[in-house]
């Protein structure tokens, strides 16, 4: 008779400010870590690495859309001859939730191993294991730091024989990706994501040196790549289970040296074979300089692109070692994406040294006026474990919030040298309101209608971004569709609310949230109607859409305001009296 070894893979969520797990009927962002680990375990199962008489059974849960019933799951796992729970892709803000889950499974007699950016980044950058990892090991949790390609078989064998180690540290040995096992998720797990998106990486690592980034210290600064054959196989495997939307999770797809052959292969699949799929990419601001990159990305199915804008202040960018961003090229770059009909997202960090509420407000107005950017995501400057920023502050003994649940880029976790805590908190919230006004939403929609053809989708995204902050109180990247809350799934150490208190309160909350969402969509809908009803919408133009020559560039307020920080080789302009007054 065959033996059974049961593997449960969980991508943990994290807690809201009241201690409840953040969970949705449809979650927003697919987890590439979960897809990668599932693919590796499935490969081990297919190869019967535990013996010809051992069946490896795999269940996968993304906690952002599925309840983790530890009691039921533990009982099911223990019916097998051996079992393992893997907590996958655990980021810093998810670490407290991961430890709470591990505590329950271990108490039920189920072994648990946890990997992800928090453990990997901490081990890569700190001189010794930090207290929270040591505490997790004390309750019996095994920590995995590094990538599992080529190593999953050994980990499963350790679990099968009951010999899990307290720490697996592979941070100095990053595996190659060409020909590696492909990331994949079962279709039923993918369909719990909003839009039925799944994820894969075409490469890992990043050559840049941004001080706030953890990628370069966890995945390395030497980029590693999958081949075009690998990417085609991933697309076809998902198409076979009717999955056609992909988030390519490379921190910077444009720095993948195989980008052109990959895009050419995807264009071939779309245009010659008729495979229909859509992509979301992440890129840097300089990618538009690569001949053919944007045009081929659009033809390959890129519908949305995340751009590492981060800020428009050259001093702030230089201080964070993001010198690759050239603010005088932002408008040309964004126009190139808009001409291709691709919706643009940009991350924008608030709280660099030298930031003040006044400067932040001024800079957002410049962005609104002069840059054809569709969606902006504001973040607190956050010293994430694994980043150079965190290492520096830790070495100096600077205060950082000890509650890792708050390290979601949506909470302030340290002090600013110039702004008070209250001012920094306020300007963060105000920045969302300042950008997503009804007037500016209409402007963005008009720009899209003039150059693109996805105006309704853009409208929904803009309202969703603002509502996530104002209504759901979470960052848009964490905000799914219809919030779920389970009374018994509250943070360890927090009191469970009585059913007669929790359920009536939850019912009122659900109704009020639904009404707030309806009001928000109705508030912005007249702007969409006016744009779609305008028969002259294709001829709309404004400053942000106007072609930029070198001479015109000098007249931009963006350039005038930051004249002193722009390299002289760029021909920085003289300040006009009007702009000088604005700067002061």
C-alpha positions as a Python dict, from the first residue, in 0.01 Angstrom:
ca = {
    (1, 'X'): (0, 0, 0),
    (2, 'X'): (116, 352, -79),
    (3, 'X'): (204, 590, 199),
    (4, 'X'): (80, 949, 201),
    (5, 'X'): (281, 1260, 275),
    (6, 'X'): (59, 1567, 297),
    (7, 'X'): (196, 1914, 222),
    (8, 'X'): (-4, 2227, 294),
    (9, 'X'): (131, 2551, 146),
    (10, 'X'): (-4, 2875, 293),
    (11, 'X'): (64, 3231, 186),
    (12, 'X'): (-18, 3422, 508),
    (13, 'X'): (-207, 3749, 511),
    (14, 'X'): (-157, 4004, 788),
    (15, 'X'): (-369, 4178, 1049),
    (16, 'X'): (-563, 4502, 1025),
    (17, 'X'): (-541, 4767, 1296),
    (18, 'X'): (-803, 4581, 1504),
    (19, 'X'): (-613, 4254, 1487),
    (20, 'X'): (-834, 4075, 1232),
    (21, 'X'): (-688, 3889, 934),
    (22, 'X'): (-716, 4093, 613),
    (23, 'X'): (-911, 3869, 377),
    (24, 'X'): (-1139, 3912, 75),
    (25, 'X'): (-1378, 3716, -141),
    (26, 'X'): (-1143, 3803, -427),
    (27, 'X'): (-786, 3901, -341),
    (28, 'X'): (-585, 4163, -533),
    (29, 'X'): (-227, 4043, -599),
    (30, 'X'): (-127, 3685, -683),
    (31, 'X'): (172, 3541, -498),
    (32, 'X'): (462, 3434, -718),
    (33, 'X'): (629, 3274, -416),
    (34, 'X'): (328, 3049, -372),
    (35, 'X'): (330, 2957, -743),
    (36, 'X'): (704, 2887, -734),
    (37, 'X'): (693, 2664, -425),
    (38, 'X'): (382, 2481, -543),
    (39, 'X'): (555, 2406, -873),
    (40, 'X'): (863, 2275, -692),
    (41, 'X'): (663, 2050, -458),
    (42, 'X'): (453, 1920, -746),
    (43, 'X'): (772, 1837, -935),
    (44, 'X'): (895, 1642, -634),
    (45, 'X'): (562, 1460, -618),
    (46, 'X'): (582, 1369, -986),
    (47, 'X'): (936, 1235, -937),
    (48, 'X'): (836, 1047, -619),
    (49, 'X'): (1139, 1179, -434),
    (50, 'X'): (1026, 1020, -104),
    (51, 'X'): (1010, 674, -258),
    (52, 'X'): (801, 493, -515),
    (53, 'X'): (556, 394, -242),
    (54, 'X'): (502, 750, -112),
    (55, 'X'): (236, 977, -261),
    (56, 'X'): (293, 1348, -198),
    (57, 'X'): (-40, 1530, -172),
    (58, 'X'): (-42, 1909, -199),
    (59, 'X'): (-298, 2166, -89),
    (60, 'X'): (-243, 2537, -147),
    (61, 'X'): (-408, 2829, 36),
    (62, 'X'): (-368, 3202, -15),
    (63, 'X'): (-497, 3343, 314),
    (64, 'X'): (-587, 3674, 150),
    (65, 'X'): (-888, 3495, 0),
    (66, 'X'): (-931, 3170, 195),
    (67, 'X'): (-984, 3103, 564),
    (68, 'X'): (-719, 2892, 735),
    (69, 'X'): (-910, 2663, 971),
    (70, 'X'): (-612, 2528, 1162),
    (71, 'X'): (-804, 2267, 1359),
    (72, 'X'): (-968, 2109, 1055),
    (73, 'X'): (-653, 2129, 844),
    (74, 'X'): (-432, 1979, 1117),
    (75, 'X'): (-668, 1683, 1163),
    (76, 'X'): (-665, 1620, 789),
    (77, 'X'): (-287, 1646, 764),
    (78, 'X'): (-228, 1404, 1050),
    (79, 'X'): (-431, 1133, 877),
    (80, 'X'): (-134, 1091, 642),
    (81, 'X'): (185, 902, 733),
    (82, 'X'): (372, 1233, 732),
    (83, 'X'): (293, 1600, 683),
    (84, 'X'): (437, 1950, 654),
    (85, 'X'): (298, 2302, 656),
    (86, 'X'): (495, 2553, 452),
    (87, 'X'): (439, 2923, 521),
    (88, 'X'): (540, 3072, 188),
    (89, 'X'): (669, 3413, 86),
    (90, 'X'): (633, 3566, 431),
    (91, 'X'): (697, 3940, 413),
    (92, 'X'): (776, 4151, 718),
    (93, 'X'): (416, 4267, 773),
    (94, 'X'): (301, 3903, 747),
    (95, 'X'): (556, 3763, 991),
    (96, 'X'): (340, 3807, 1306),
    (97, 'X'): (50, 3629, 1137),
    (98, 'X'): (282, 3353, 1012),
    (99, 'X'): (413, 3294, 1364),
    (100, 'X'): (58, 3281, 1502),
    (101, 'X'): (-39, 3019, 1243),
    (102, 'X'): (278, 2821, 1313),
    (103, 'X'): (206, 2827, 1687),
    (104, 'X'): (-136, 2665, 1631),
    (105, 'X'): (-15, 2399, 1386),
    (106, 'X'): (285, 2307, 1601),
    (107, 'X'): (60, 2278, 1906),
    (108, 'X'): (-150, 2033, 1703),
    (109, 'X'): (159, 1824, 1627),
    (110, 'X'): (219, 1942, 1270),
    (111, 'X'): (573, 2050, 1166),
    (112, 'X'): (602, 2394, 1007),
    (113, 'X'): (867, 2570, 798),
    (114, 'X'): (850, 2938, 700),
    (115, 'X'): (1035, 3124, 425),
    (116, 'X'): (1013, 3460, 256),
    (117, 'X'): (1158, 3806, 240),
    (118, 'X'): (1151, 3885, 612),
    (119, 'X'): (1369, 3594, 718),
    (120, 'X'): (1589, 3609, 408),
    (121, 'X'): (1639, 3985, 428),
    (122, 'X'): (1712, 3985, 799),
    (123, 'X'): (1967, 3707, 766),
    (124, 'X'): (2128, 3872, 463),
    (125, 'X'): (2174, 4214, 623),
    (126, 'X'): (2200, 4177, 1000),
    (127, 'X'): (2506, 4047, 1191),
    (128, 'X'): (2303, 3792, 1387),
    (129, 'X'): (1957, 3638, 1393),
    (130, 'X'): (1707, 3899, 1514),
    (131, 'X'): (1496, 3836, 1825),
    (132, 'X'): (1169, 3763, 1641),
    (133, 'X'): (1330, 3483, 1440),
    (134, 'X'): (1494, 3334, 1747),
    (135, 'X'): (1157, 3348, 1925),
    (136, 'X'): (990, 3174, 1631),
    (137, 'X'): (1250, 2898, 1640),
    (138, 'X'): (1189, 2852, 2013),
    (139, 'X'): (827, 2752, 1948),
    (140, 'X'): (949, 2493, 1696),
    (141, 'X'): (921, 2686, 1368),
    (142, 'X'): (1187, 2604, 1108),
    (143, 'X'): (1315, 2906, 914),
    (144, 'X'): (1405, 2886, 545),
    (145, 'X'): (1616, 3168, 400),
    (146, 'X'): (1687, 3163, 28),
    (147, 'X'): (1540, 3011, -286),
    (148, 'X'): (1425, 2650, -306),
    (149, 'X'): (1508, 2558, -666),
    (150, 'X'): (1720, 2243, -650),
    (151, 'X'): (1663, 2212, -273),
    (152, 'X'): (1298, 2123, -227),
    (153, 'X'): (1368, 1748, -242),
    (154, 'X'): (1607, 1767, 55),
    (155, 'X'): (1363, 1977, 258),
    (156, 'X'): (1077, 1732, 199),
    (157, 'X'): (1299, 1440, 295),
    (158, 'X'): (1393, 1613, 622),
    (159, 'X'): (1025, 1670, 697),
    (160, 'X'): (933, 1311, 605),
    (161, 'X'): (1195, 1169, 840),
    (162, 'X'): (1118, 1419, 1118),
    (163, 'X'): (1457, 1589, 1089),
    (164, 'X'): (1366, 1948, 1004),
    (165, 'X'): (1648, 2186, 1091),
    (166, 'X'): (1589, 2509, 1287),
    (167, 'X'): (1744, 2709, 1001),
    (168, 'X'): (1804, 2654, 631),
    (169, 'X'): (2031, 2932, 510),
    (170, 'X'): (2103, 2952, 136),
    (171, 'X'): (2147, 3328, 109),
    (172, 'X'): (2495, 3301, -38),
    (173, 'X'): (2398, 3045, -303),
    (174, 'X'): (2135, 3173, -546),
    (175, 'X'): (2028, 2915, -808),
    (176, 'X'): (2003, 2971, -1181),
    (177, 'X'): (1658, 2993, -1337),
    (178, 'X'): (1698, 2881, -1698),
    (179, 'X'): (1538, 2540, -1723),
    (180, 'X'): (1432, 2549, -1357),
    (181, 'X'): (1095, 2413, -1246),
    (182, 'X'): (820, 2650, -1357),
    (183, 'X'): (591, 2835, -1114),
    (184, 'X'): (228, 2726, -1142),
    (185, 'X'): (-90, 2731, -933),
    (186, 'X'): (-402, 2518, -968),
    (187, 'X'): (-686, 2694, -1147),
    (188, 'X'): (-922, 2691, -848),
    (189, 'X'): (-665, 2891, -646),
    (190, 'X'): (-611, 3140, -929),
    (191, 'X'): (-983, 3206, -971),
    (192, 'X'): (-998, 3336, -616),
    (193, 'X'): (-789, 3632, -732),
    (194, 'X'): (-962, 3942, -867),
    (195, 'X'): (-950, 3912, -1244),
    (196, 'X'): (-820, 3554, -1217),
    (197, 'X'): (-459, 3672, -1232),
    (198, 'X'): (-171, 3439, -1168),
    (199, 'X'): (197, 3521, -1136),
    (200, 'X'): (538, 3407, -1252),
    (201, 'X'): (890, 3547, -1257),
    (202, 'X'): (1087, 3575, -1580),
    (203, 'X'): (1391, 3678, -1377),
    (204, 'X'): (1511, 3759, -1027),
    (205, 'X'): (1749, 4019, -889),
    (206, 'X'): (1807, 4383, -975),
    (207, 'X'): (2128, 4568, -1074),
    (208, 'X'): (2040, 4894, -899),
    (209, 'X'): (2126, 4999, -543),
    (210, 'X'): (1813, 5165, -396),
    (211, 'X'): (1867, 5189, -21),
    (212, 'X'): (1501, 5121, 66),
    (213, 'X'): (1485, 4804, -144),
    (214, 'X'): (1504, 4446, -16),
    (215, 'X'): (1512, 4278, -359),
    (216, 'X'): (1881, 4348, -416),
    (217, 'X'): (1979, 4189, -84),
    (218, 'X'): (1743, 3891, -102),
    (219, 'X'): (1756, 3804, -473),
    (220, 'X'): (2091, 3964, -544),
    (221, 'X'): (2213, 4242, -771),
    (222, 'X'): (2314, 3996, -1041),
    (223, 'X'): (2001, 3927, -1243),
    (224, 'X'): (1908, 3568, -1327),
    (225, 'X'): (1667, 3481, -1607),
    (226, 'X'): (1430, 3225, -1745),
    (227, 'X'): (1447, 3155, -2118),
    (228, 'X'): (1181, 3236, -2376),
    (229, 'X'): (1108, 2861, -2388),
    (230, 'X'): (1046, 2864, -2012),
    (231, 'X'): (808, 3160, -2036),
    (232, 'X'): (619, 3005, -2327),
    (233, 'X'): (579, 2681, -2132),
    (234, 'X'): (439, 2875, -1834),
    (235, 'X'): (190, 3059, -2056),
    (236, 'X'): (79, 2737, -2225),
    (237, 'X'): (44, 2545, -1898),
    (238, 'X'): (-186, 2813, -1762),
    (239, 'X'): (-379, 2846, -2088),
    (240, 'X'): (-449, 2474, -2064),
    (241, 'X'): (-640, 2543, -1741),
    (242, 'X'): (-807, 2852, -1890),
    (243, 'X'): (-591, 3110, -1709),
    (244, 'X'): (-496, 3405, -1929),
    (245, 'X'): (-388, 3694, -1707),
    (246, 'X'): (-37, 3720, -1567),
    (247, 'X'): (152, 3941, -1329),
    (248, 'X'): (521, 3905, -1417),
    (249, 'X'): (675, 3968, -1078),
    (250, 'X'): (1029, 4065, -1183),
    (251, 'X'): (1119, 4377, -989),
    (252, 'X'): (1240, 4523, -1320),
    (253, 'X'): (1150, 4325, -1633),
    (254, 'X'): (1336, 4576, -1851),
    (255, 'X'): (1669, 4468, -1697),
    (256, 'X'): (1607, 4107, -1800),
    (257, 'X'): (1863, 4054, -2077),
    (258, 'X'): (1616, 3815, -2241),
    (259, 'X'): (1337, 4076, -2252),
    (260, 'X'): (1331, 4104, -2629),
    (261, 'X'): (1333, 3734, -2711),
    (262, 'X'): (1068, 3678, -2445),
    (263, 'X'): (846, 3956, -2579),
    (264, 'X'): (899, 3835, -2938),
    (265, 'X'): (791, 3487, -2834),
    (266, 'X'): (480, 3623, -2660),
    (267, 'X'): (398, 3834, -2965),
    (268, 'X'): (424, 3520, -3176),
    (269, 'X'): (188, 3334, -2945),
    (270, 'X'): (-65, 3618, -2959),
    (271, 'X'): (-43, 3724, -3322),
    (272, 'X'): (36, 3399, -3503),
    (273, 'X'): (-125, 3136, -3281),
    (274, 'X'): (-412, 3348, -3150),
    (275, 'X'): (-346, 3287, -2780),
    (276, 'X'): (-516, 3566, -2587),
    (277, 'X'): (-355, 3676, -2263),
    (278, 'X'): (-275, 3995, -2075),
    (279, 'X'): (32, 4095, -1878),
    (280, 'X'): (119, 4331, -1597),
    (281, 'X'): (487, 4428, -1584),
    (282, 'X'): (715, 4612, -1341),
    (283, 'X'): (984, 4832, -1497),
    (284, 'X'): (1221, 5120, -1429),
    (285, 'X'): (1185, 5474, -1562),
    (286, 'X'): (1462, 5433, -1820),
    (287, 'X'): (1311, 5136, -2005),
    (288, 'X'): (1153, 5362, -2266),
    (289, 'X'): (1504, 5426, -2401),
    (290, 'X'): (1537, 5060, -2503),
    (291, 'X'): (1454, 5050, -2876),
    (292, 'X'): (1123, 4871, -2927),
    (293, 'X'): (1069, 4782, -2561),
    (294, 'X'): (737, 4961, -2502),
    (295, 'X'): (596, 4882, -2847),
    (296, 'X'): (680, 4513, -2808),
    (297, 'X'): (552, 4501, -2451),
    (298, 'X'): (215, 4631, -2568),
    (299, 'X'): (201, 4385, -2858),
    (300, 'X'): (293, 4104, -2617),
    (301, 'X'): (-20, 4181, -2413),
    (302, 'X'): (103, 4432, -2153),
    (303, 'X'): (-209, 4615, -2037),
    (304, 'X'): (-72, 4765, -1714),
    (305, 'X'): (275, 4861, -1599),
    (306, 'X'): (415, 4946, -1255),
    (307, 'X'): (690, 5206, -1281),
    (308, 'X'): (945, 5277, -1007),
    (309, 'X'): (900, 5655, -1013),
    (310, 'X'): (942, 5687, -632),
    (311, 'X'): (975, 6069, -626),
    (312, 'X'): (1033, 6376, -843),
    (313, 'X'): (1295, 6535, -615),
    (314, 'X'): (1644, 6451, -748),
    (315, 'X'): (1803, 6504, -406),
    (316, 'X'): (1567, 6253, -247),
    (317, 'X'): (1632, 6001, -526),
    (318, 'X'): (2007, 6046, -499),
    (319, 'X'): (1993, 6008, -120),
    (320, 'X'): (1817, 5675, -168),
    (321, 'X'): (2076, 5571, -430),
    (322, 'X'): (1811, 5573, -702),
    (323, 'X'): (2027, 5776, -936),
    (324, 'X'): (1895, 5594, -1242),
    (325, 'X'): (1576, 5804, -1231),
    (326, 'X'): (1602, 6114, -1449),
    (327, 'X'): (1311, 6342, -1364),
    (328, 'X'): (1354, 6544, -1683),
    (329, 'X'): (1264, 6230, -1879),
    (330, 'X'): (951, 6139, -1681),
    (331, 'X'): (707, 6307, -1921),
    (332, 'X'): (856, 6151, -2235),
    (333, 'X'): (859, 5812, -2067),
    (334, 'X'): (497, 5829, -1952),
    (335, 'X'): (383, 5960, -2291),
    (336, 'X'): (548, 5662, -2458),
    (337, 'X'): (347, 5420, -2243),
    (338, 'X'): (29, 5619, -2299),
    (339, 'X'): (83, 5617, -2677),
    (340, 'X'): (99, 5237, -2652),
    (341, 'X'): (-237, 5225, -2470),
    (342, 'X'): (-90, 5086, -2146),
    (343, 'X'): (-225, 5197, -1806),
    (344, 'X'): (58, 5331, -1590),
    (345, 'X'): (99, 5291, -1214),
    (346, 'X'): (374, 5464, -1019),
    (347, 'X'): (494, 5412, -664),
    (348, 'X'): (565, 5740, -484),
    (349, 'X'): (745, 5745, -148),
    (350, 'X'): (668, 6006, 115),
    (351, 'X'): (911, 6085, 395),
    (352, 'X'): (1252, 6120, 238),
    (353, 'X'): (1486, 6345, 438),
    (354, 'X'): (1407, 6703, 346),
    (355, 'X'): (1040, 6629, 276),
    (356, 'X'): (789, 6868, 430),
    (357, 'X'): (410, 6877, 393),
    (358, 'X'): (445, 7189, 178),
    (359, 'X'): (699, 7032, -57),
    (360, 'X'): (495, 6713, -86),
    (361, 'X'): (178, 6905, -174),
    (362, 'X'): (366, 7118, -429),
    (363, 'X'): (522, 6813, -594),
    (364, 'X'): (189, 6633, -626),
    (365, 'X'): (40, 6935, -803),
    (366, 'X'): (334, 6933, -1046),
    (367, 'X'): (272, 6564, -1117),
    (368, 'X'): (-99, 6625, -1176),
    (369, 'X'): (-31, 6911, -1414),
    (370, 'X'): (272, 6798, -1612),
    (371, 'X'): (296, 6417, -1607),
    (372, 'X'): (46, 6192, -1790),
    (373, 'X'): (43, 5939, -1505),
    (374, 'X'): (-270, 5730, -1463),
    (375, 'X'): (-245, 5586, -1112),
    (376, 'X'): (-20, 5672, -822),
    (377, 'X'): (42, 5467, -508),
    (378, 'X'): (175, 5652, -208),
    (379, 'X'): (398, 5477, 45),
    (380, 'X'): (561, 5572, 371),
    (381, 'X'): (939, 5553, 347),
    (382, 'X'): (980, 5230, 543),
    (383, 'X'): (1303, 5070, 670),
    (384, 'X'): (1213, 4714, 573),
    (385, 'X'): (1431, 4440, 723),
    (386, 'X'): (1657, 4334, 440),
    (387, 'X'): (1711, 4688, 314),
    (388, 'X'): (2017, 4905, 360),
    (389, 'X'): (1796, 5166, 531),
    (390, 'X'): (1699, 4916, 800),
    (391, 'X'): (2055, 4798, 850),
    (392, 'X'): (2179, 5155, 896),
    (393, 'X'): (1907, 5252, 1143),
    (394, 'X'): (1951, 4930, 1339),
    (395, 'X'): (2328, 4982, 1364),
    (396, 'X'): (2271, 5334, 1498),
    (397, 'X'): (2005, 5227, 1746),
    (398, 'X'): (1742, 5453, 1585),
    (399, 'X'): (1384, 5383, 1695),
    (400, 'X'): (1183, 5163, 1461),
    (401, 'X'): (838, 5031, 1547),
    (402, 'X'): (876, 4685, 1706),
    (403, 'X'): (540, 4572, 1564),
    (404, 'X'): (626, 4417, 1228),
    (405, 'X'): (257, 4393, 1137),
    (406, 'X'): (278, 4768, 1063),
    (407, 'X'): (556, 4732, 805),
    (408, 'X'): (311, 4733, 514),
    (409, 'X'): (424, 5072, 372),
    (410, 'X'): (83, 5206, 475),
    (411, 'X'): (188, 5286, 834),
    (412, 'X'): (459, 5508, 972),
    (413, 'X'): (716, 5297, 1157),
    (414, 'X'): (991, 5547, 1239),
    (415, 'X'): (1033, 5919, 1297),
    (416, 'X'): (1109, 6182, 1035),
    (417, 'X'): (1397, 6428, 1087),
    (418, 'X'): (1184, 6732, 995),
    (419, 'X'): (815, 6639, 1012),
    (420, 'X'): (635, 6551, 1333),
    (421, 'X'): (470, 6209, 1348),
    (422, 'X'): (130, 6377, 1321),
    (423, 'X'): (235, 6583, 1018),
    (424, 'X'): (378, 6281, 839),
    (425, 'X'): (65, 6075, 905),
    (426, 'X'): (-158, 6359, 788),
    (427, 'X'): (28, 6441, 468),
    (428, 'X'): (27, 6070, 373),
    (429, 'X'): (-353, 6055, 394),
    (430, 'X'): (-393, 6399, 238),
    (431, 'X'): (-178, 6301, -60),
    (432, 'X'): (-431, 6038, -168),
    (433, 'X'): (-712, 6292, -144),
    (434, 'X'): (-506, 6554, -328),
    (435, 'X'): (-434, 6333, -629),
    (436, 'X'): (-768, 6154, -658),
    (437, 'X'): (-1000, 6456, -676),
    (438, 'X'): (-1304, 6442, -908),
    (439, 'X'): (-1141, 6710, -1122),
    (440, 'X'): (-811, 6527, -1163),
    (441, 'X'): (-982, 6192, -1216),
    (442, 'X'): (-1166, 6352, -1509),
    (443, 'X'): (-839, 6492, -1643),
    (444, 'X'): (-674, 6150, -1630),
    (445, 'X'): (-974, 5989, -1799),
    (446, 'X'): (-963, 6252, -2077),
    (447, 'X'): (-595, 6183, -2135),
    (448, 'X'): (-671, 5814, -2156),
    (449, 'X'): (-965, 5862, -2392),
    (450, 'X'): (-746, 6073, -2619),
    (451, 'X'): (-463, 5820, -2640),
    (452, 'X'): (-593, 5487, -2514),
    (453, 'X'): (-903, 5269, -2514),
    (454, 'X'): (-936, 5145, -2155),
    (455, 'X'): (-1113, 5440, -1996),
    (456, 'X'): (-1371, 5240, -1801),
    (457, 'X'): (-1108, 5009, -1654),
    (458, 'X'): (-898, 5310, -1556),
    (459, 'X'): (-1198, 5476, -1392),
    (460, 'X'): (-1265, 5168, -1179),
    (461, 'X'): (-902, 5147, -1075),
    (462, 'X'): (-884, 5512, -969),
    (463, 'X'): (-1196, 5485, -754),
    (464, 'X'): (-1069, 5156, -611),
    (465, 'X'): (-738, 5313, -510),
    (466, 'X'): (-902, 5598, -322),
    (467, 'X'): (-1167, 5376, -164),
    (468, 'X'): (-906, 5132, -37),
    (469, 'X'): (-752, 5409, 174),
    (470, 'X'): (-1063, 5601, 278),
    (471, 'X'): (-1310, 5312, 322),
    (472, 'X'): (-1125, 4985, 377),
    (473, 'X'): (-827, 5149, 554),
    (474, 'X'): (-575, 4933, 367),
    (475, 'X'): (-330, 5005, 88),
    (476, 'X'): (-475, 4955, -263),
    (477, 'X'): (-225, 4676, -328),
    (478, 'X'): (-390, 4487, -41),
    (479, 'X'): (-749, 4578, -120),
    (480, 'X'): (-959, 4306, -280),
    (481, 'X'): (-1331, 4268, -340),
    (482, 'X'): (-1568, 4232, -40),
    (483, 'X'): (-1390, 4210, 295),
    (484, 'X'): (-1424, 3903, 512),
    (485, 'X'): (-1373, 3893, 888),
    (486, 'X'): (-1376, 3585, 1109),
    (487, 'X'): (-1438, 3640, 1479),
    (488, 'X'): (-1200, 3368, 1594),
    (489, 'X'): (-913, 3470, 1365),
    (490, 'X'): (-775, 3753, 1569),
    (491, 'X'): (-415, 3832, 1653),
    (492, 'X'): (-255, 3619, 1924),
    (493, 'X'): (-297, 3782, 2264),
    (494, 'X'): (-595, 3998, 2163),
    (495, 'X'): (-928, 3922, 2325),
    (496, 'X'): (-1194, 3754, 2115),
    (497, 'X'): (-1510, 3961, 2095),
    (498, 'X'): (-1832, 3805, 2220),
    (499, 'X'): (-2054, 3681, 1934),
    (500, 'X'): (-2335, 3916, 2044),
    (501, 'X'): (-2091, 4204, 2007),
    (502, 'X'): (-1893, 4096, 1702),
    (503, 'X'): (-2167, 3990, 1461),
    (504, 'X'): (-2403, 4290, 1498),
    (505, 'X'): (-2103, 4524, 1473),
    (506, 'X'): (-1978, 4338, 1167),
    (507, 'X'): (-2320, 4358, 1000),
    (508, 'X'): (-2338, 4733, 1052),
    (509, 'X'): (-1981, 4769, 927),
    (510, 'X'): (-2048, 4567, 612),
    (511, 'X'): (-2356, 4773, 526),
    (512, 'X'): (-2183, 5105, 592),
    (513, 'X'): (-1882, 5002, 384),
    (514, 'X'): (-2107, 4898, 97),
    (515, 'X'): (-2288, 5231, 109),
    (516, 'X'): (-1957, 5420, 120),
    (517, 'X'): (-1834, 5237, -189),
    (518, 'X'): (-2157, 5311, -375),
    (519, 'X'): (-2134, 5678, -286),
    (520, 'X'): (-1771, 5697, -398),
    (521, 'X'): (-1845, 5544, -738),
    (522, 'X'): (-2145, 5774, -783),
    (523, 'X'): (-1934, 6075, -686),
    (524, 'X'): (-1686, 6010, -966),
    (525, 'X'): (-1923, 5862, -1226),
    (526, 'X'): (-2032, 6196, -1377),
    (527, 'X'): (-1670, 6254, -1481),
    (528, 'X'): (-1664, 5923, -1666),
    (529, 'X'): (-1995, 5998, -1835),
    (530, 'X'): (-1878, 6340, -1953),
    (531, 'X'): (-1560, 6192, -2100),
    (532, 'X'): (-1735, 5908, -2281),
    (533, 'X'): (-2008, 6140, -2412),
    (534, 'X'): (-1760, 6390, -2552),
    (535, 'X'): (-1746, 6336, -2928),
    (536, 'X'): (-1425, 6538, -2947),
    (537, 'X'): (-1244, 6333, -2680),
    (538, 'X'): (-984, 6203, -2927),
    (539, 'X'): (-859, 6557, -2982),
    (540, 'X'): (-816, 6639, -2612),
    (541, 'X'): (-474, 6763, -2508),
    (542, 'X'): (-310, 6937, -2216),
    (543, 'X'): (40, 7017, -2095),
    (544, 'X'): (108, 6658, -1991),
    (545, 'X'): (22, 6523, -2336),
    (546, 'X'): (211, 6782, -2539),
    (547, 'X'): (521, 6649, -2718),
    (548, 'X'): (837, 6756, -2538),
    (549, 'X'): (1137, 6898, -2718),
    (550, 'X'): (1458, 6989, -2539),
    (551, 'X'): (1360, 7353, -2549),
    (552, 'X'): (1008, 7296, -2417),
    (553, 'X'): (1147, 7075, -2143),
    (554, 'X'): (1320, 7371, -1982),
    (555, 'X'): (984, 7544, -1935),
    (556, 'X'): (840, 7262, -1727),
    (557, 'X'): (775, 7356, -1366),
    (558, 'X'): (917, 7014, -1275),
    (559, 'X'): (1251, 7120, -1421),
    (560, 'X'): (1241, 7477, -1292),
    (561, 'X'): (1166, 7380, -932),
    (562, 'X'): (1452, 7130, -913),
    (563, 'X'): (1697, 7321, -1130),
    (564, 'X'): (1975, 7320, -869),
    (565, 'X'): (1962, 6941, -830),
    (566, 'X'): (1967, 6861, -1202),
    (567, 'X'): (2310, 6781, -1350),
    (568, 'X'): (2460, 7071, -1542),
    (569, 'X'): (2517, 6837, -1836),
    (570, 'X'): (2142, 6837, -1882),
    (571, 'X'): (2139, 7213, -1935),
    (572, 'X'): (1948, 7312, -1623),
    (573, 'X'): (1746, 7630, -1689),
    (574, 'X'): (1748, 7958, -1507),
    (575, 'X'): (1464, 7998, -1261),
    (576, 'X'): (1192, 8237, -1358),
    (577, 'X'): (1066, 8475, -1093),
    (578, 'X'): (734, 8289, -1078),
    (579, 'X'): (894, 7951, -1025),
    (580, 'X'): (1146, 8089, -777),
    (581, 'X'): (860, 8219, -568),
    (582, 'X'): (695, 7878, -584),
    (583, 'X'): (1012, 7710, -460),
    (584, 'X'): (1043, 7946, -166),
}
